[in-house]
Amino acid sequence: MYGQTTITTPDTAASRMYRIEVQGMRQSSESEKQNYAIRKSGSVFYTVPYSRMNEQMQRINRMGGKIVSIQPLNTQPAPQPETSE
């Protein structure tokens, strides 16, 4: 809306990665162009940055896949508790 802005820092937006689990991918003309065969297992995993998540989800839907889960990947190590000696 007019007058509203969203503030995101490039460092945090670029570093957010997500893992998308997909089932039911079918062979299509797009996947036949690949140099490798489609996996025969039930699930396929895609790791994408936040900025490309929308286009990857649209591609999955076009190929007949069903998104089972989306999980954030922790790119920064968890803070370690301080030990007192």
LINCOR-V467073 format. One record per residue. N is the residue number from 1. PHI is phi in degrees with one decimal (999 if undefined). PSI is psi in whole degrees, 0 to 359 (none if undefined). Layout:
BEGIN
n:phi:psi
N:PHI:PSI
N:PHI:PSI
END
This chain:
BEGIN
n:phi:psi
1:999:164
2:-64.9:132
3:87.3:355
4:-104.3:139
5:-130.5:154
6:-110.7:128
7:-106.2:117
8:-132.0:141
9:-88.4:140
10:-60.4:328
11:-64.7:315
12:-75.2:323
13:-68.6:321
14:-73.1:334
15:-89.5:352
16:-78.1:117
17:-116.9:146
18:-130.7:147
19:-109.0:124
20:-107.9:124
21:-98.9:129
22:-127.8:140
23:-123.2:155
24:79.3:25
25:-68.3:136
26:-112.2:159
27:-71.7:132
28:-139.5:176
29:-63.3:329
30:-70.1:318
31:-76.0:338
32:-71.4:342
33:-75.5:346
34:-72.0:155
35:-85.2:2
36:-131.7:157
37:-77.3:154
38:-69.1:139
39:-61.1:147
40:-95.1:354
41:-74.3:169
42:-73.9:333
43:-120.6:147
44:-125.3:140
45:-115.0:134
46:-120.0:135
47:-110.7:118
48:-134.9:150
49:-73.4:159
50:-56.0:323
51:-67.0:338
52:-107.9:6
53:-63.7:319
54:-62.6:312
55:-67.7:327
56:-68.7:320
57:-64.2:321
58:-65.5:320
59:-63.8:319
60:-62.5:316
61:-64.4:320
62:-63.1:327
63:-87.5:6
64:83.3:14
65:-84.1:157
66:-115.8:124
67:-76.5:119
68:-89.2:315
69:-155.1:155
70:-129.1:121
71:-125.0:135
72:-73.1:142
73:-98.1:135
74:-85.0:105
75:-87.4:343
76:-105.8:138
77:-65.3:145
78:-67.1:143
79:-65.2:135
80:-85.5:139
81:-67.8:145
82:-77.9:138
83:-104.9:136
84:-103.2:131
85:-111.8:none
END
